[in-house]
Structures are given as C-alpha cells and as structure tokens.
Amino acid sequence: MALADSARGLPNGGGVSPAAGSGAAAAGGAGGWSSFPEIVELNVGGQVYVTRRCTVVSVRDSLLWRMFSQQQPSELPRDSKGRFFLDRDGFLFRYILDYLRDLQLVLPEHFPERSRLQREAEYFQLPDLARRLAQPADGGGGGGTTAVGASAPSPTASRSPSGGPLLTPSQSLDGAAGRRSGYITIGYRGSYTIGREAQADAKFRRVARITVCGKTALAKEVFGETLNESRDPDRPPERYTARYYLKFNFLEQAFDRLSEAGFRMAACSSTGTCAFAPEQGGPADDKIWTSYTEYVFCRD
C-alpha cells in the first residue's frame, strides 16, 4: 500500500484489531524486516523521537504498522536529516508512542487535549485507543493520574479560573511510575517613565512577551497551545530550552496555569536600570526605568 493511501487519516473501519508485541509485526512484515534499522528516528511535526522498530509496528493493521512493515524505507518521506517524517502533532505523539509500547496509557489529571489525542489515535488507526479516549472523562481531583479506560475518581475537585480542575502541589500529573518533578522559570521585562511629578506622571509600558525556560516536555504540559515554539521548534521533549515564550501577556494567567499543574513558586528575582531620556521628547529630567523579573516555579 502506498503511503499516499495510508496517510489520509480516515476513521477506523471494521476488521482493525490491535495485537501487542513485535511478533505480530514480524508475522505481517517479514519482507520489510531487514530493510529498516532496529532503531528508527521519527520527526513528527518537528518533534524528534527515537524508538525501536518493533514498537512502532506493535499494533497490527495500524498506519505505522503498514508504513514500517509493508513498505520500503525509500517509499517513506524523510526530513533533511534523513529521519522518517510524519506531519502530525509532535507533542501528542508522545502519548501515541507510550500506548504502542505496552498498550496502556496514563494521562495527566488535567489534560485539555483529550479530543485532539482521540483524533490522532483515529489517524494512526488505533481503534482501541480511540474508543477509550471517546469515553467521557470525569474531572476528578482525588487522584494524581487518570489511566485511559480506567474508572475516574469522583468529580469533587474545585474548579480553576480557566475552567479545569484545581490541583494542589501534592498531586501528580504524570504516569503511574510517579510524578515528573522539575522547574519552570517565567521571565518578564517591563518599563515605565517617571516625570517631574513622580507617580502622577508615571507611564507604564509592558513588553508583550513572557519567556518560558525549562524542560520542553514540562513547558508543553503546562502551557499547551498557548506556548510559542517558533524560536526553538525542533527541541526534543527531554531537552531544555530558554527560547519559548507565551502567546499572552498576563502574568496572572501564567501563574494560574502553573498552579493548576501542581507547581509552586520557589524564588523570584528582579533587576532594574534607570536612564534619562530627553530624546523621548519630554523634559530632560524624565527617567525611564527598565526592570527584568524572573519567577522560578517547581514541582517536587
């Protein structure tokens, strides 16, 4: 089957049934077994993943199974570095790959991308995963994680300003193996001008950019689609970056998201400079103050 036919992302039809393990893949794709390396590199929407071939072909009749067992490497699209390319959501693919490893998936308690992940599961023709994701998820706050297909805790948690469940720092957002701890630093630069009448003439100006520093996976988990990755689009999930920034310019909105994800503020620092600015057209004694502030959040 040509890639153009298998990459249309059609809804799953009848007769598609998952099968765990690499044995199914070997049975279905013996002809292409020696053509692909044991370790494959995937570029999914700019996100790079490195995994074993037996993982991507572990579910028989799925899109990835057909690509890597029924086709030759020369038939698949590649990026400029020779990695197999998939034009899909690179962040959500981490959950697809987790599912392919053991046919189980644990989602964060506050996971706003459930419907989009279901669409990805349908595109990759994983009917069992798509069916589980289609089941309604109760917004519970009693547990740290929600396993796909498992019974959810009772919806007793309070709601956050953005509409999601309000989590405390003691609650986990990661898999059954335990919470992913880490740090996220929020940077913010602002300036204001003070004239002769001091506060009466103060003119405040905010730079419409809030920077995000930390591990890529953590930043995407917390800020999701509000994260602008244009300055560092090819960063692997477990690498660190200092080049992300937010698509909004309200600090309180960033703080709300961090609080919902179980982060707490650990430290804060600020620096400021002052300069006279007669070139601005005002009196010669006008002063422009510029400050840069960083807020460090952590999740144990």
PyMOL commands that set and color helices and strands:
alter all, ss='L'
color gray80, all
select helices_A, chain A and resi 3-6+22-28+30-32+53-56+63-69+73-75+93-102+114-123+127-134+216-226+251-260+278-280
alter helices_A, ss='H'
color red, helices_A
select strands_A, chain A and resi 39-44+47-52+84-86+106-108+145-147+182-195+198-215+227-228+240-246+264-276+287-299
alter strands_A, ss='S'
color yellow, strands_A
deselect
rebuild
show_as cartoon
